[in-house]
């Protein structure tokens, strides 16, 4: 499970980078730039959720070993 979540985090970071290249900084809320902005925000949310999941698994493992 640790490897799977790490792979998903890497993919989400890759999506952030890809979507940032699609942004038009002069008009960030128009056309394809808005879609890229939504993709960046969604990818950041996915990264944070996966990091919380990894931390909860570490805590769970520590509590099991006591």
C-alpha positions as CSV (number, residue, x, y, z in Angstrom):
1,X,0.0,0.0,0.0
2,X,2.9,2.3,0.7
3,X,4.3,2.0,-2.8
4,X,0.8,2.5,-4.3
5,X,0.2,5.8,-2.4
6,X,3.7,7.0,-3.3
7,X,3.0,6.3,-7.0
8,X,-0.3,8.2,-6.8
9,X,1.4,11.2,-5.1
10,X,4.0,11.3,-7.9
11,X,1.2,11.1,-10.6
12,X,-0.7,13.9,-8.8
13,X,2.4,16.1,-8.7
14,X,3.0,15.4,-12.4
15,X,-0.6,16.6,-13.1
16,X,0.1,19.8,-11.1
17,X,3.2,20.5,-13.2
18,X,1.4,19.6,-16.5
19,X,-1.6,21.9,-15.6
20,X,0.7,24.7,-14.6
21,X,2.2,24.7,-18.1
22,X,-1.3,25.1,-19.5
23,X,-2.0,28.2,-17.5
24,X,-2.2,31.6,-19.2
25,X,-1.1,34.0,-16.4
26,X,-2.5,37.0,-18.2
27,X,-6.0,35.5,-18.3
28,X,-6.1,32.8,-15.6
29,X,-9.9,32.7,-15.4
30,X,-10.8,32.3,-19.1
31,X,-11.0,29.3,-21.4
32,X,-8.5,26.5,-21.1
33,X,-6.6,28.3,-18.4
34,X,-9.6,28.0,-16.1
35,X,-9.7,24.2,-16.7
36,X,-6.0,24.0,-15.9
37,X,-6.5,26.0,-12.7
38,X,-9.2,23.6,-11.6
39,X,-6.8,20.7,-12.4
40,X,-4.0,22.3,-10.3
41,X,-6.3,22.7,-7.3
42,X,-7.8,19.2,-7.6
43,X,-4.3,17.7,-7.9
44,X,-3.1,19.6,-4.8
45,X,-6.2,18.3,-3.0
46,X,-5.3,14.7,-4.1
47,X,-1.7,15.1,-2.8
48,X,-2.9,16.4,0.6
49,X,-5.5,13.6,1.0
50,X,-2.9,11.0,0.1
51,X,-0.4,12.5,2.5
52,X,-3.0,12.4,5.3
53,X,-3.7,8.8,4.4
54,X,0.0,7.9,4.6
55,X,0.2,9.6,8.0
56,X,-2.8,7.8,9.3
57,X,-1.4,4.4,8.2
58,X,1.9,5.2,10.1
59,X,-0.1,6.0,13.2
60,X,-2.1,2.9,12.8
61,X,1.1,0.8,12.5
62,X,2.6,2.3,15.6
63,X,-0.5,1.6,17.6
64,X,-0.6,-2.0,16.4
65,X,3.0,-2.6,17.5
66,X,2.4,-1.4,21.1
